[in-house]
């Protein structure tokens, strides 16, 4: 059964209906945080639906009978409307309808409507597999991310979701849009990858990624995320922020420039340039106003010690203070403490762990921002107080997976937990 409507009418309706519904709900929602959560949920669905639909079309789950404004045989405007309906609408409807119930109604509606949208969408017998994929990868996580952001709960989970979303936007969505304008694709670019220079560049990119994740972790300890509508509640001055005011922006631009060099893709360099201009201009102006309003003189003083794009070599003297507990009765530990002290660490107090009760079994680092780590991760955190080069080493020592591997190796060569006297 079909509606009998022309494909152009169906396409217009599929775009305008969610746009108008979202606009009405937006006007009825004065809460800026909820609006920000709705944008986040819609963006998650936009990125996810573009990718899943491209795979579904390639796999023959369904196809679109239209032309113009297409990417990978998927109508971008239709997917944008779909993303608003699945992302923004459930969040903006929160005062009147629970997001989980709204998501369930959307799934039921989608299952009923998909079959009658021919010739806009023509379904294959196994279309439901693609439908389950869109629900599981787009609708549910998008609404969950929006709900957590709106309510201010699940800090680590929503921060992880934002990292995945922003990474997919910068690494997939924006390049895909740029490549569509030049007739190139990711598959063509990956075919060019290889060789020693590309591998070195890839490893450099991983180091930059670790620094970006370290900056996100500092925001999480500050009680917030990188998203402008979900910022930290405390002023963050530790980690990469002890060296630079905007480490995440610099890392994003650097990663895009590395990609542009590796793939000989001027499109990526153009995106990096546009991102830098936006970050230094409108975003920087808005962020400065917000930070002055929330943190006043503390932010002004800190901001006088760091710049936006050029890292310091030594950490800001206004970074959060910390303590490193080193056992004076342990010869290797004592020598490590002396080595660190000789380099005049900034805002780091080295304390004799033998005087601490209960007794410590490993090197321990505790920061005023709530960070507490042991072993090689504690050493990594302490290195952040020396200089930028040592700080990068420290962030690598504390990186996910790599940090655990380093600790295992250290334990294997004799740097395991000691038995206090």
Secondary structure, DSSP 8 states (H G I E B T S, - for coil): ------HHHHHHHHHHHHHHHHHHHHHT---HHHHHHHHHHHHHHHHHHHHHHHHHHHHTSEEE---SSEETTEEHHHHHHHHIIIIIHHHHTTTTS-HHHHHHHHHHHHHHHGGG-TTTEEE-TTHHHHHHHHIIIIIHHHHHHHHHHHHT--HHHHHHHHHHHHHHIIIIIHHHHHHHHHT--HHHHHTT--SHHHHHHHHHHHHHHHHHHHHHHHHHHTT--SSGGG--SS---SGGGGT-S-HHHHHHHHHHHHHHHHHT-HHHHHHHHHHHHHIIIIIHHHHHHHHHHHHTHHHHHHHTT--SSS--SS--TTS--EEEEE-TTSHHHHHHHHHHHHTT-TTEEEEEGGG-SS--SS-EEEETTS-EEEHHHHHHHHHTTT-HHHHHHHHHHTSTTHHHHHHHHHHHTT-S-----
